[in-house]
Amino acid sequence: MKKIIYLLGFLTLGIIASCEKEADNGATGDVSKPVNIIGQWEVTAYNDSTFVSGPFKVITLKDPSTISDSITIQDTEIEFWKFQTKAFVDEKNGTFQTELSHCEVSKAAIGIKISNGKIMNSDSIYFEIQFEDDETPYKNTFQLKGHRISQ
């Protein structure tokens, strides 16, 4: 009888230890994996909840020749606004923003502000953008949201 009790005790400890080990492995794997920030996105633009434009394509690029913490964001179809700008990126969290950046495809180098930029699960994108060359500079905050169409 003692042998059966010892055997059941060891079996129970083995099961408990293996369950805890699996839970720990799953939790640490997702946190350290960086978000894929590079890609082509199909987005729609809104001003508050009012539809403005879309769907249209936006790309996010990273210059592979430099080790930097920025990405380039560009409206490739120029359907919404002719812009291309750099933004600070945190690949670990999938977030990006800029307090003030200049448009790289404008002769006047208009100012652009991007806030609350987030790539979720590497397949959805959301960011808020303001433009200096708006009717009233930086007055309108446009929300661009959409999904990945290619990497």
N, CA, C and O atoms as a DFTB+ gen file, in Angstrom:
604 C
 N C O
     1  1       0.821      -1.194       0.000
     2  2       0.000       0.000       0.000
     3  2       0.866       1.259       0.000
     4  3       0.544       2.238      -0.673
     5  1       1.992       1.231       0.775
     6  2       2.885       2.388       0.814
     7  2       3.469       2.659      -0.565
     8  3       3.648       3.819      -0.937
     9  1       3.769       1.610      -1.333
    10  2       4.346       1.788      -2.663
    11  2       3.359       2.504      -3.583
    12  3       3.772       3.340      -4.387
    13  1       2.096       2.203      -3.485
    14  2       1.070       2.844      -4.314
    15  2       0.943       4.318      -3.947
    16  3       0.815       5.162      -4.835
    17  1       0.974       4.642      -2.667
    18  2       0.872       6.034      -2.218
    19  2       2.074       6.831      -2.706
    20  3       1.922       7.945      -3.207
    21  1       3.294       6.252      -2.559
    22  2       4.496       6.933      -3.051
    23  2       4.422       7.136      -4.570
    24  3       4.759       8.207      -5.076
    25  1       3.987       6.117      -5.279
    26  2       3.880       6.198      -6.732
    27  2       2.893       7.291      -7.150
    28  3       3.182       8.068      -8.061
    29  1       1.735       7.356      -6.495
    30  2       0.745       8.395      -6.801
    31  2       1.277       9.792      -6.462
    32  3       1.011      10.758      -7.178
    33  1       2.032       9.886      -5.359
    34  2       2.627      11.174      -4.965
    35  2       3.615      11.673      -6.001
    36  3       3.570      12.842      -6.384
    37  1       4.519      10.798      -6.468
    38  2       5.493      11.180      -7.494
    39  2       4.804      11.527      -8.814
    40  3       5.207      12.465      -9.502
    41  1       3.784      10.780      -9.158
    42  2       3.043      11.040     -10.388
    43  2       2.361      12.415     -10.335
    44  3       2.377      13.162     -11.314
    45  1       1.766      12.736      -9.189
    46  2       1.101      14.027      -9.000
    47  2       2.111      15.169      -9.083
    48  3       1.842      16.178      -9.735
    49  1       3.258      15.030      -8.443
    50  2       4.295      16.069      -8.502
    51  2       4.799      16.252      -9.927
    52  3       5.037      17.381     -10.357
    53  1       4.962      15.172     -10.657
    54  2       5.415      15.251     -12.044
    55  2       4.440      16.009     -12.927
    56  3       4.844      16.811     -13.768
    57  1       3.157      15.750     -12.732
    58  2       2.129      16.439     -13.530
    59  2       2.094      17.929     -13.195
    60  3       2.003      18.760     -14.099
    61  1       2.164      18.273     -11.930
    62  2       2.140      19.680     -11.513
    63  2       3.357      20.420     -12.060
    64  3       3.228      21.531     -12.574
    65  1       4.529      19.813     -11.953
    66  2       5.760      20.457     -12.445
    67  2       5.714      20.655     -13.952
    68  3       6.167      21.690     -14.442
    69  1       5.189      19.710     -14.693
    70  2       5.145      19.854     -16.154
    71  2       4.143      20.917     -16.579
    72  3       4.379      21.610     -17.569
    73  1       3.043      21.066     -15.872
    74  2       2.050      22.100     -16.210
    75  2       2.624      23.490     -15.968
    76  3       2.424      24.380     -16.795
    77  1       3.318      23.702     -14.880
    78  2       3.903      25.003     -14.586
    79  2       4.959      25.354     -15.614
    80  3       5.064      26.511     -16.018
    81  1       5.725      24.397     -16.035
    82  2       6.777      24.634     -17.010
    83  2       6.188      25.090     -18.340
    84  3       6.738      26.005     -18.953
    85  1       5.105      24.499     -18.808
    86  2       4.463      24.890     -20.059
    87  2       3.921      26.306     -19.974
    88  3       4.072      27.082     -20.919
    89  1       3.289      26.657     -18.852
    90  2       2.734      27.996     -18.696
    91  2       3.840      29.040     -18.748
    92  3       3.653      30.084     -19.372
    93  1       4.979      28.798     -18.118
    94  2       6.088      29.734     -18.133
    95  2       6.645      29.909     -19.546
    96  3       6.925      31.033     -19.963
    97  1       6.806      28.829     -20.275
    98  2       7.353      28.918     -21.628
    99  2       6.440      29.719     -22.546
   100  3       6.938      30.502     -23.354
   101  1       5.161      29.557     -22.457
   102  2       4.230      30.280     -23.317
   103  2       4.224      31.767     -23.034
   104  3       4.110      32.572     -23.958
   105  1       4.345      32.144     -21.772
   106  2       4.271      33.555     -21.411
   107  2       5.505      34.321     -21.865
   108  3       5.382      35.452     -22.335
   109  1       6.678      33.744     -21.738
   110  2       7.882      34.493     -22.086
   111  2       8.101      34.556     -23.591
   112  3       8.744      35.492     -24.065
   113  1       7.598      33.608     -24.354
   114  2       7.819      33.593     -25.798
   115  2       7.132      34.742     -26.503
   116  3       7.715      35.313     -27.425
   117  1       5.924      35.108     -26.117
   118  2       5.173      36.151     -26.805
   119  2       5.696      37.542     -26.489
   120  3       5.664      38.426     -27.345
   121  1       6.182      37.749     -25.258
   122  2       6.605      39.075     -24.836
   123  2       7.871      39.513     -25.567
   124  3       7.997      40.683     -25.930
   125  1       8.795      38.607     -25.785
   126  2      10.077      38.992     -26.363
   127  2      10.053      39.035     -27.890
   128  3      11.011      39.530     -28.485
   129  1       9.028      38.551     -28.538
   130  2       8.957      38.523     -29.997
   131  2       8.604      39.913     -30.532
   132  3       7.555      40.455     -30.181
   133  1       9.467      40.503     -31.379
   134  2       9.158      41.832     -31.914
   135  2       8.010      41.781     -32.923
   136  3       7.764      40.753     -33.554
   137  1       7.322      42.899     -33.060
   138  2       6.210      43.023     -33.992
   139  2       6.773      43.337     -35.376
   140  3       7.707      44.130     -35.494
   141  1       6.224      42.731     -36.415
   142  2       6.648      43.009     -37.788
   143  2       6.049      44.345     -38.215
   144  3       4.847      44.448     -38.460
   145  1       6.893      45.359     -38.299
   146  2       6.411      46.709     -38.600
   147  2       6.486      47.063     -40.080
   148  3       5.886      48.048     -40.512
   149  1       7.212      46.275     -40.855
   150  2       7.404      46.555     -42.272
   151  2       6.262      45.946     -43.077
   152  3       5.868      44.806     -42.832
   153  1       5.731      46.698     -44.032
   154  2       4.699      46.104     -44.869
   155  2       3.892      47.113     -45.654
   156  3       4.137      48.319     -45.621
   157  1       2.926      46.571     -46.356
   158  2       1.981      47.371     -47.136
   159  2       0.618      47.198     -46.479
   160  3       0.208      46.084     -46.154
   161  1      -0.069      48.307     -46.291
   162  2      -1.323      48.324     -45.541
   163  2      -2.435      48.940     -46.364
   164  3      -2.198      49.877     -47.127
   165  1      -3.640      48.426     -46.218
   166  2      -4.815      49.050     -46.815
   167  2      -5.546      49.739     -45.670
   168  3      -6.028      49.085     -44.745
   169  1      -5.624      51.066     -45.741
   170  2      -6.187      51.850     -44.643
   171  2      -7.335      52.721     -45.130
   172  3      -7.505      52.958     -46.326
   173  1      -8.102      53.182     -44.178
   174  2      -9.178      54.135     -44.415
   175  2      -8.952      55.305     -43.469
   176  3      -8.557      55.103     -42.321
   177  1      -9.197      56.526     -43.937
   178  2      -8.985      57.726     -43.135
   179  2     -10.321      58.262     -42.624
   180  3     -11.318      58.312     -43.344
   181  1     -10.299      58.660     -41.357
   182  2     -11.470      59.242     -40.695
   183  2     -11.045      60.522     -39.991
   184  3      -9.884      60.677     -39.615
   185  1     -11.994      61.438     -39.816
   186  2     -11.808      62.601     -38.970
   187  2     -12.884      62.478     -37.905
   188  3     -14.065      62.686     -38.183
   189  1     -12.481      62.142     -36.694
   190  2     -13.376      61.670     -35.643
   191  2     -14.052      60.408     -36.177
   192  3     -13.352      59.444     -36.483
   193  1     -15.338      60.370     -36.299
   194  2     -15.986      59.173     -36.841
   195  2     -16.465      59.382     -38.282
   196  3     -17.137      58.516     -38.842
   197  1     -16.120      60.528     -38.882
   198  2     -16.538      60.850     -40.238
   199  2     -15.545      60.281     -41.252
   200  3     -14.343      60.533     -41.165
   201  1     -16.057      59.518     -42.208
   202  2     -15.233      58.969     -43.275
   203  2     -14.628      60.100     -44.103
   204  3     -15.324      61.050     -44.460
   205  1     -13.326      60.000     -44.410
   206  2     -12.642      61.010     -45.209
   207  2     -12.188      60.438     -46.550
   208  3     -12.443      61.033     -47.597
   209  1     -11.510      59.277     -46.521
   210  2     -10.964      58.726     -47.750
   211  2     -10.612      57.253     -47.563
   212  3     -10.309      56.796     -46.461
   213  1     -10.664      56.527     -48.678
   214  2     -10.180      55.150     -48.615
   215  2     -11.139      54.167     -49.227
   216  3     -12.237      54.517     -49.658
   217  1     -10.707      52.953     -49.256
   218  2      -9.412      52.488     -48.771
   219  2      -8.303      52.839     -49.757
   220  3      -8.525      52.916     -50.965
   221  1      -7.097      53.050     -49.213
   222  2      -5.913      53.331     -50.013
   223  2      -4.715      52.663     -49.347
   224  3      -4.801      52.184     -48.216
   225  1      -3.591      52.640     -50.074
   226  2      -2.416      51.924     -49.583
   227  2      -1.420      52.856     -48.915
   228  3      -1.153      53.961     -49.389
   229  1      -0.882      52.381     -47.805
   230  2       0.198      53.040     -47.082
   231  2       1.273      51.989     -46.875
   232  3       0.967      50.826     -46.611
   233  1       2.534      52.393     -46.993
   234  2       3.614      51.445     -46.716
   235  2       4.442      51.926     -45.537
   236  3       4.569      53.125     -45.291
   237  1       4.999      50.970     -44.817
   238  2       5.950      51.259     -43.754
   239  2       7.251      50.576     -44.133
   240  3       7.277      49.377     -44.413
   241  1       8.328      51.345     -44.141
   242  2       9.637      50.860     -44.562
   243  2      10.676      51.125     -43.489
   244  3      10.544      52.057     -42.695
   245  1      11.697      50.307     -43.475
   246  2      12.843      50.530     -42.608
   247  2      14.076      50.396     -43.474
   248  3      14.198      49.435     -44.234
   249  1      14.994      51.346     -43.370
   250  2      16.217      51.308     -44.164
   251  2      17.142      50.238     -43.592
   252  3      17.664      50.401     -42.489
   253  1      17.351      49.141     -44.328
   254  2      18.165      48.046     -43.801
   255  2      19.646      48.382     -43.688
   256  3      20.384      47.679     -42.997
   257  1      20.096      49.448     -44.357
   258  2      21.510      49.791     -44.308
   259  2      21.894      50.553     -43.049
   260  3      23.079      50.716     -42.759
   261  1      20.906      51.019     -42.302
   262  2      21.198      51.751     -41.075
   263  2      20.584      51.046     -39.881
   264  3      19.546      50.394     -39.988
   265  1      21.231      51.187     -38.767
   266  2      20.660      50.681     -37.516
   267  2      19.993      51.880     -36.860
   268  3      20.643      52.681     -36.188
   269  1      18.695      51.990     -37.063
   270  2      17.990      53.146     -36.519
   271  2      16.693      52.701     -35.881
   272  3      16.247      51.565     -36.045
   273  1      16.109      53.616     -35.160
   274  2      14.835      53.337     -34.494
   275  2      13.708      54.107     -35.159
   276  3      12.809      54.615     -34.489
   277  1      13.764      54.191     -36.505
   278  2      12.707      54.913     -37.200
   279  2      12.224      54.122     -38.410
   280  3      12.935      53.276     -38.954
   281  1      11.005      54.422     -38.808
   282  2      10.426      53.853     -40.025
   283  2       9.966      54.997     -40.907
   284  3       9.768      56.117     -40.437
   285  1       9.798      54.712     -42.173
   286  2       9.230      55.673     -43.118
   287  2       7.798      55.241     -43.402
   288  3       7.537      54.068     -43.673
   289  1       6.880      56.186     -43.341
   290  2       5.467      55.929     -43.608
   291  2       5.087      56.760     -44.826
   292  3       5.377      57.956     -44.876
   293  1       4.442      56.138     -45.805
   294  2       4.153      56.837     -47.058
   295  2       2.785      56.445     -47.609
   296  3       2.419      55.270     -47.607
   297  1       2.039      57.434     -48.078
   298  2       0.805      57.216     -48.837
   299  2       1.243      56.961     -50.273
   300  3       1.580      57.902     -50.992
   301  1       1.243      55.715     -50.695
   302  2       1.787      55.354     -52.009
   303  2       0.866      55.734     -53.161
   304  3       1.339      55.949     -54.276
   305  1      -0.408      55.818     -52.921
   306  2      -1.361      56.133     -53.992
   307  2      -1.699      57.617     -54.067
   308  3      -2.329      58.059     -55.027
   309  1      -1.293      58.377     -53.080
   310  2      -1.587      59.805     -52.960
   311  2      -3.080      60.059     -53.151
   312  3      -3.488      61.016     -53.809
   313  1      -3.862      59.198     -52.571
   314  2      -5.312      59.331     -52.638
   315  2      -5.830      60.173     -51.481
   316  3      -6.831      60.877     -51.614
   317  1      -5.146      60.097     -50.351
   318  2      -5.571      60.820     -49.155
   319  2      -4.802      62.136     -49.020
   320  3      -5.408      63.208     -48.992
   321  1      -3.492      62.062     -48.937
   322  2      -2.628      63.219     -48.745
   323  2      -1.250      62.832     -49.260
   324  3      -0.811      61.706     -49.030
   325  1      -0.585      63.694     -49.921
   326  2       0.756      63.365     -50.423
   327  2       1.744      63.506     -49.263
   328  3       2.191      64.605     -48.933
   329  1       2.075      62.346     -48.646
   330  2       3.013      62.409     -47.531
   331  2       3.946      61.211     -47.506
   332  3       3.613      60.102     -47.924
   333  1       5.116      61.495     -46.999
   334  2       6.118      60.482     -46.674
   335  2       6.945      61.079     -45.551
   336  3       7.523      62.154     -45.708
   337  1       7.006      60.398     -44.430
   338  2       7.706      60.943     -43.277
   339  2       8.321      59.832     -42.442
   340  3       7.954      58.664     -42.568
   341  1       9.248      60.208     -41.603
   342  2       9.874      59.260     -40.686
   343  2       9.234      59.410     -39.312
   344  3       8.827      60.497     -38.902
   345  1       9.160      58.277     -38.615
   346  2       8.605      58.269     -37.263
   347  2       9.444      57.357     -36.389
   348  3       9.972      56.351     -36.862
   349  1       9.569      57.705     -35.115
   350  2      10.251      56.863     -34.145
   351  2       9.443      55.585     -33.973
   352  3       8.215      55.637     -33.902
   353  1      10.115      54.432     -33.905
   354  2       9.412      53.158     -33.772
   355  2       9.989      52.349     -32.615
   356  3      11.197      52.358     -32.377
   357  1       9.125      51.664     -31.913
   358  2       9.504      50.695     -30.892
   359  2       9.004      49.339     -31.376
   360  3       7.836      48.996     -31.194
   361  1       9.906      48.569     -31.997
   362  2       9.504      47.298     -32.609
   363  2       9.030      46.284     -31.580
   364  3       8.200      45.431     -31.895
   365  1       9.535      46.361     -30.372
   366  2       9.140      45.413     -29.335
   367  2       7.643      45.557     -29.017
   368  3       6.942      44.564     -28.821
   369  1       7.174      46.803     -28.971
   370  2       5.769      47.055     -28.653
   371  2       4.915      47.310     -29.884
   372  3       3.688      47.338     -29.788
   373  1       5.546      47.497     -31.042
   374  2       4.801      47.770     -32.270
   375  2       4.218      49.163     -32.317
   376  3       3.210      49.390     -32.986
   377  1       4.844      50.115     -31.609
   378  2       4.324      51.480     -31.564
   379  2       5.224      52.413     -32.368
   380  3       6.416      52.153     -32.531
   381  1       4.643      53.498     -32.866
   382  2       5.420      54.512     -33.579
   383  2       4.756      55.865     -33.423
   384  3       3.546      55.965     -33.223
   385  1       5.592      56.925     -33.520
   386  2       5.084      58.291     -33.371
   387  2       6.169      59.283     -33.758
   388  3       7.340      58.925     -33.892
   389  1       5.769      60.516     -33.931
   390  2       6.695      61.617     -34.114
   391  2       6.025      62.871     -33.563
   392  3       4.830      63.085     -33.764
   393  1       6.796      63.688     -32.873
   394  2       6.226      64.943     -32.388
   395  2       6.077      65.920     -33.538
   396  3       5.049      66.586     -33.669
   397  1       7.106      66.005     -34.373
   398  2       7.039      66.827     -35.573
   399  2       8.091      66.305     -36.536
   400  3       9.275      66.228     -36.207
   401  1       7.648      65.956     -37.706
   402  2       8.531      65.471     -38.752
   403  2       8.200      66.265     -40.005
   404  3       7.156      66.914     -40.080
   405  1       9.082      66.213     -40.977
   406  2       8.826      66.941     -42.218
   407  2       8.516      65.972     -43.345
   408  3       9.074      64.878     -43.421
   409  1       7.627      66.393     -44.204
   410  2       7.246      65.585     -45.355
   411  2       8.424      65.507     -46.317
   412  3       8.969      66.532     -46.727
   413  1       8.812      64.292     -46.673
   414  2       9.973      64.076     -47.530
   415  2       9.663      64.201     -49.019
   416  3      10.587      64.204     -49.831
   417  1       8.391      64.303     -49.399
   418  2       8.019      64.419     -50.816
   419  2       7.363      65.761     -51.128
   420  3       6.720      65.923     -52.165
   421  1       7.529      66.705     -50.234
   422  2       6.958      68.043     -50.423
   423  2       8.100      69.046     -50.569
   424  3       9.047      69.033     -49.782
   425  1       8.009      69.906     -51.567
   426  2       9.045      70.932     -51.756
   427  2       9.057      71.913     -50.590
   428  3      10.105      72.461     -50.249
   429  1       7.894      72.135     -49.978
   430  2       7.793      73.077     -48.876
   431  2       8.170      72.451     -47.531
   432  3       8.205      73.154     -46.521
   433  1       8.448      71.160     -47.496
   434  2       8.802      70.443     -46.264
   435  2       7.776      70.698     -45.158
   436  3       8.117      71.125     -44.054
   437  1       6.528      70.428     -45.483
   438  2       5.454      70.650     -44.507
   439  2       5.655      69.769     -43.281
   440  3       6.241      68.689     -43.357
   441  1       5.161      70.251     -42.166
   442  2       5.260      69.494     -40.925
   443  2       4.159      68.453     -40.816
   444  3       3.029      68.671     -41.253
   445  1       4.512      67.311     -40.221
   446  2       3.565      66.214     -40.006
   447  2       3.747      65.712     -38.584
   448  3       4.873      65.532     -38.118
   449  1       2.641      65.488     -37.900
   450  2       2.671      64.910     -36.561
   451  2       1.928      63.577     -36.586
   452  3       0.807      63.494     -37.088
   453  1       2.553      62.544     -36.046
   454  2       1.923      61.226     -35.937
   455  2       1.899      60.848     -34.467
   456  3       2.910      60.951     -33.772
   457  1       0.741      60.409     -34.001
   458  2       0.617      59.977     -32.613
   459  2      -0.196      58.690     -32.534
   460  3      -0.907      58.329     -33.472
   461  1      -0.080      58.016     -31.414
   462  2      -0.832      56.788     -31.120
   463  2      -0.687      55.717     -32.198
   464  3      -1.609      54.931     -32.420
   465  1       0.459      55.682     -32.865
   466  2       0.690      54.665     -33.888
   467  2       0.886      53.299     -33.261
   468  3       1.645      53.150     -32.303
   469  1       0.204      52.306     -33.801
   470  2       0.287      50.964     -33.222
   471  2       0.031      49.930     -34.310
   472  3      -0.898      50.052     -35.108
   473  1       0.886      48.905     -34.317
   474  2       0.674      47.739     -35.161
   475  2       0.317      46.602     -34.222
   476  3       1.098      46.246     -33.340
   477  1      -0.864      46.035     -34.411
   478  2      -1.368      45.013     -33.499
   479  2      -1.310      43.642     -34.164
   480  3      -1.790      43.457     -35.283
   481  1      -0.724      42.703     -33.467
   482  2      -0.609      41.312     -33.937
   483  2       0.027      41.219     -35.322
   484  3      -0.230      40.265     -36.057
   485  1       0.838      42.179     -35.679
   486  2       1.529      42.256     -36.972
   487  2       0.581      42.267     -38.174
   488  3       1.035      42.102     -39.306
   489  1      -0.735      42.460     -37.955
   490  2      -1.644      42.453     -39.107
   491  2      -2.639      43.612     -39.148
   492  3      -3.406      43.716     -40.105
   493  1      -2.648      44.483     -38.141
   494  2      -3.531      45.650     -38.134
   495  2      -2.711      46.887     -37.788
   496  3      -1.758      46.821     -37.012
   497  1      -3.098      48.015     -38.377
   498  2      -2.380      49.266     -38.122
   499  2      -3.377      50.358     -37.766
   500  3      -4.500      50.383     -38.271
   501  1      -2.947      51.267     -36.881
   502  2      -3.746      52.430     -36.495
   503  2      -2.778      53.559     -36.170
   504  3      -1.783      53.341     -35.479
   505  1      -3.056      54.753     -36.656
   506  2      -2.309      55.927     -36.223
   507  2      -3.116      57.180     -36.490
   508  3      -4.019      57.198     -37.327
   509  1      -2.764      58.239     -35.752
   510  2      -3.391      59.541     -35.913
   511  2      -2.365      60.466     -36.539
   512  3      -1.189      60.434     -36.177
   513  1      -2.808      61.294     -37.481
   514  2      -1.877      62.142     -38.225
   515  2      -2.462      63.539     -38.395
   516  3      -3.662      63.704     -38.612
   517  1      -1.585      64.546     -38.292
   518  2      -1.960      65.946     -38.499
   519  2      -0.982      66.564     -39.488
   520  3       0.185      66.175     -39.545
   521  1      -1.467      67.534     -40.274
   522  2      -0.650      68.159     -41.304
   523  2      -0.579      69.668     -41.124
   524  3      -1.567      70.313     -40.774
   525  1       0.597      70.215     -41.365
   526  2       0.793      71.657     -41.280
   527  2       0.083      72.374     -42.423
   528  3      -0.359      73.510     -42.253
   529  1      -0.034      71.729     -43.593
   530  2      -0.668      72.388     -44.737
   531  2      -2.174      72.139     -44.805
   532  3      -2.785      72.291     -45.863
   533  1      -2.768      71.757     -43.676
   534  2      -4.219      71.647     -43.577
   535  2      -4.789      73.069     -43.611
   536  3      -4.036      74.034     -43.477
   537  1      -6.116      73.212     -43.788
   538  2      -6.742      74.539     -43.819
   539  2      -6.327      75.374     -42.613
   540  3      -5.945      76.536     -42.754
   541  1      -6.404      74.783     -41.446
   542  2      -5.867      75.378     -40.237
   543  2      -4.769      74.416     -39.775
   544  3      -5.069      73.283     -39.401
   545  1      -3.510      74.846     -39.794
   546  2      -2.410      73.920     -39.510
   547  2      -2.601      73.117     -38.218
   548  3      -2.865      73.669     -37.150
   549  1      -2.462      71.819     -38.353
   550  2      -2.525      70.846     -37.248
   551  2      -3.871      70.823     -36.520
   552  3      -3.969      70.259     -35.431
   553  1      -4.894      71.419     -37.096
   554  2      -6.194      71.438     -36.404
   555  2      -6.903      70.092     -36.492
   556  3      -7.431      69.610     -35.489
   557  1      -6.924      69.480     -37.667
   558  2      -7.637      68.213     -37.854
   559  2      -6.730      67.027     -37.536
   560  3      -5.597      66.950     -38.011
   561  1      -7.237      66.126     -36.742
   562  2      -6.524      64.883     -36.446
   563  2      -7.233      63.773     -37.196
   564  3      -8.386      63.452     -36.908
   565  1      -6.540      63.191     -38.159
   566  2      -7.097      62.113     -38.961
   567  2      -6.669      60.775     -38.375
   568  3      -5.509      60.593     -38.006
   569  1      -7.601      59.851     -38.293
   570  2      -7.309      58.502     -37.828
   571  2      -7.218      57.598     -39.056
   572  3      -8.157      57.517     -39.847
   573  1      -6.093      56.927     -39.205
   574  2      -5.912      55.971     -40.298
   575  2      -5.868      54.588     -39.685
   576  3      -5.066      54.319     -38.790
   577  1      -6.721      53.722     -40.164
   578  2      -6.741      52.362     -39.634
   579  2      -7.006      51.373     -40.751
   580  3      -7.738      51.648     -41.702
   581  1      -6.384      50.207     -40.603
   582  2      -6.552      49.202     -41.642
   583  2      -5.827      47.927     -41.327
   584  3      -5.524      47.629     -40.172
   585  1      -5.546      47.162     -42.391
   586  2      -4.949      45.836     -42.219
   587  2      -3.809      45.626     -43.217
   588  3      -3.710      46.318     -44.230
   589  1      -2.962      44.664     -42.904
   590  2      -1.809      44.339     -43.755
   591  2      -2.289      43.634     -45.014
   592  3      -3.153      42.759     -44.956
   593  1      -1.715      44.027     -46.172
   594  2      -2.020      43.314     -47.407
   595  2      -0.782      42.598     -47.946
   596  3      -0.919      41.671     -48.744
   597  1       0.423      43.002     -47.532
   598  2       1.635      42.257     -47.872
   599  2       2.776      42.733     -46.985
   600  3       2.710      43.791     -46.358
   601  1       3.826      41.916     -46.953
   602  2       4.983      42.266     -46.113
   603  2       6.107      42.825     -46.922
   604  3       7.152      43.169     -46.371
